[in-house]
Amino acid sequence: MSFVAIVVLAFSMSMDAFAVSVGRGAALGRTSVRDAVWTGVVFGVVEAITPMIGWVAGVAAASYVSAVDHWIAFGLLAAVGTNMVYSASKGGPEEETKPGMSFVVLVATAIGTSLDAMAVGVSLAFLQVNILVIAAAIGAATFLLSSGGMLIGRLIGERFGRIAEGVAGVALIALGSSILYEHIFAA
């Protein structure tokens, strides 16, 4: 997987967390740097772990599905991307944008926003990639976007977070299509 593809994937996987962080920042009003960094750490760590869990599951199944692995990767990425576009288009406030979120609620929200990364991790198992590099990139991108989303949430509001999530969904669909194209038309 190329550097550009890893960056696109990392930032695409981070958009759910970004949208939630923007909403949380908007709901809290004045967000402290400490709260923003803490949110970024929690979201980043969880988002880095989940693709590795999915990758392990995918590796376990890889020998059974090697003939259609590119279709599975495409299907999972397209499904996650389509879900992100749908989620962004339906709008409405995020359920976890209430001020005073506890640590347990923050972790539960991070897990909820990272399930798509687990599905992507399954598809990565079929592509012979270094999952540690990709997981670290996803975690770092999520940390940056979640922390930044908290800080600018009250300025840009929740609507921009939904737009970013929709763009990320389209990027995942394009990435899945690219993988499918490369495998079908490879020499």
NORPE-V526706 format. One record per residue. RES is the residue in three letters. OMEGA is omega in degrees with one decimal (none if undefined). Layout:
res = [RES RES]
omega = [OMEGA OMEGA]
This chain:
res = [MET SER PHE VAL ALA ILE VAL VAL LEU ALA PHE SER MET SER MET ASP ALA PHE ALA VAL SER VAL GLY ARG GLY ALA ALA LEU GLY ARG THR SER VAL ARG ASP ALA VAL TRP THR GLY VAL VAL PHE GLY VAL VAL GLU ALA ILE THR PRO MET ILE GLY TRP VAL ALA GLY VAL ALA ALA ALA SER TYR VAL SER ALA VAL ASP HIS TRP ILE ALA PHE GLY LEU LEU ALA ALA VAL GLY THR ASN MET VAL TYR SER ALA SER LYS GLY GLY PRO GLU GLU GLU THR LYS PRO GLY MET SER PHE VAL VAL LEU VAL ALA THR ALA ILE GLY THR SER LEU ASP ALA MET ALA VAL GLY VAL SER LEU ALA PHE LEU GLN VAL ASN ILE LEU VAL ILE ALA ALA ALA ILE GLY ALA ALA THR PHE LEU LEU SER SER GLY GLY MET LEU ILE GLY ARG LEU ILE GLY GLU ARG PHE GLY ARG ILE ALA GLU GLY VAL ALA GLY VAL ALA LEU ILE ALA LEU GLY SER SER ILE LEU TYR GLU HIS ILE PHE ALA ALA]
omega = [-177.0 177.8 -179.3 178.8 177.8 179.0 178.3 179.3 -177.5 -178.6 175.8 179.4 -176.9 -172.5 175.8 179.7 177.5 -179.0 178.4 -179.6 176.8 178.6 178.9 177.5 178.3 -179.1 -178.5 -177.3 179.2 -178.4 178.3 176.9 179.3 177.9 -179.4 -180.0 179.8 177.1 178.9 179.5 -177.9 -179.6 -178.5 -179.8 -179.7 -179.0 176.7 -178.0 -172.4 177.2 177.6 176.3 178.1 179.9 178.9 178.5 179.2 178.2 179.5 -177.5 -171.3 -176.5 -179.1 -172.7 -173.9 -179.2 -177.7 -175.2 -179.9 176.5 177.9 178.2 178.5 -177.5 179.6 179.6 178.8 179.3 178.4 179.5 178.7 177.5 178.6 178.3 178.3 -179.7 179.6 -176.2 -177.8 174.3 -178.5 -178.2 175.2 -176.8 -175.0 179.8 -179.9 176.1 175.3 179.4 176.9 178.1 -179.4 178.9 178.3 178.7 178.7 177.7 178.9 177.9 179.9 -179.6 -176.7 -179.9 177.1 177.5 176.7 177.9 177.9 176.5 176.5 -178.6 179.5 179.2 -178.1 -171.9 178.9 -179.9 175.0 -174.6 179.9 178.3 -178.4 178.8 177.5 178.6 178.7 179.1 179.8 178.7 179.2 176.8 -178.4 -176.8 179.3 178.1 178.7 178.6 176.6 -175.5 -177.5 -177.9 -177.3 179.8 -175.0 177.4 -173.3 -175.9 -180.0 177.7 177.6 177.8 179.1 178.8 177.8 177.6 178.4 177.3 177.2 178.8 178.0 177.0 178.4 178.6 176.9 177.5 178.5 177.9 179.5 -179.9 -179.2 -178.8 -179.3 -173.9 178.1 -177.3 none]
